[in-house]
Amino acid sequence: MKESIGTKIFKQFYNISGPIDEYKKTQANTIGNTVAIMLYWFNIAISLLTIIIGGVTKNYLLAFFILSGTILIFTIFIAGGYVMYAGHKYHLADQEVEKGDIHSAYRNIIFKSLKIGILGAIFAYFLNAFVLYLYFGNFIRQLSDPSNIVACITCGVTVTLLLLLVYYLRIKK
């Protein structure tokens, strides 16, 4: 049966490999509830802090930057890190493989890592060229800049190797 887009997003967010059983669904819901409660209290605290800073200093732009920066940092690094840690703790990302299928599993992770690394390098290449175009102009010159090409190839190779390592460590024989 084909997975719905909601199921794919759910599996991607919680880094679940394979089919979703009741254990994985329960643990993912527990992780999600914990993160939601954590973010709720954090948003209340940082909003109060921003109101105090804005009221005391009368510098509302500073208060806005403090609010947006801390929310961004907390959401990405703390909440995202907790989701990754808890997913590893509850073995949501483990991929169990039969002895006979181990070589095909290794081949699949190589192709999957290469695909993500190449697409990431292409995305970084065009994004970097676009950002440099905004500052310096001449988009074609930014596309053909050797430092942009080398940086994006390095980025793609690094992402591919790191993903290979992560996917390799997830395989359980």
C-alpha positions, -999 to 999 in steps of 0.1 A, spaced: 0 0 0 13 34 -9 21 58 20 2 90 23 21 123 23 13 128 60 29 94 68 60 103 48 63 136 67 58 118 100 84 93 92 109 119 80 104 142 110 109 114 135 135 96 113 116 63 113 128 37 89 106 8 77 69 5 84 53 23 113 41 -1 140 24 7 173 56 9 193 72 34 169 40 55 167 36 56 205 72 66 210 70 93 183 39 107 198 56 108 232 86 126 218 63 150 200 43 158 231 75 164 251 88 188 225 54 206 223 53 211 261 90 222 261 84 247 233 52 260 249 70 269 282 100 283 263 77 306 242 60 319 273 94 326 290 110 342 260 80 364 252 80 377 288 117 384 285 112 402 252 85 424 267 107 433 296 137 441 274 115 461 251 99 480 279 131 488 298 153 497 269 126 512 246 146 494 218 119 473 202 142 462 174 167 447 198 138 429 216 126 416 183 161 403 174 164 386 208 130 370 204 135 358 168 171 347 174 165 327 205 134 311 191 152 300 160 182 287 179 161 269 205 137 254 180 164 241 156 191 230 180 175 222 213 141 208 201 156 192 170 185 177 189 161 163 215 140 146 187 172 131 173 184 119 207 150 104 217 146 88 183 180 71 188 172 62 224 139 45 214 155 29 183 131 45 159 158 49 132 172 14 134 169 -6 102 168 -43 108 182 -64 79 183 -101 73 217 -118 68 210 -124 31 198 -88 24 228 -71 40 246 -64 7 215 -49 -9 210 -27 22 246 -14 19 240 -8 -18 208 11 -10 224 33 16 253 41 -9 228 52 -36 206 71 -11 236 90 3 249 98 -31 215 111 -43 211 133 -12 247 145 -14 245 154 -52 211 171 -48 224 190 -17 255 201 -36 235 213 -66 211 232 -43 241 248 -24 257 257 -57 227 277 -70 218 291 -36 254 303 -30 255 318 -65 222 336 -59 233 351 -26 266 363 -41 246 377 -70 225 397 -45 257 413 -31 280 416 -61 257 412 -92 264 393 -124 247 359 -118 266 341 -146 299 352 -132 289 338 -98 279 305 -113 313 301 -130 333 312 -99 358 284 -91 355 290 -54 318 284 -56 322 252 -75 349 239 -51 329 248 -20 298 230 -33 317 199 -43 333 198 -9 298 203 7 284 174 -14 312 150 -6 310 159 32 272 154 33 275 121 14 302 107 37 284 118 68 251 102 56 269 70 47 282 68 82 249 76 98 230 51 76 257 24 81 254 27 119 216 24 117 217 -10 101 211 -38 127 220 -73 116 
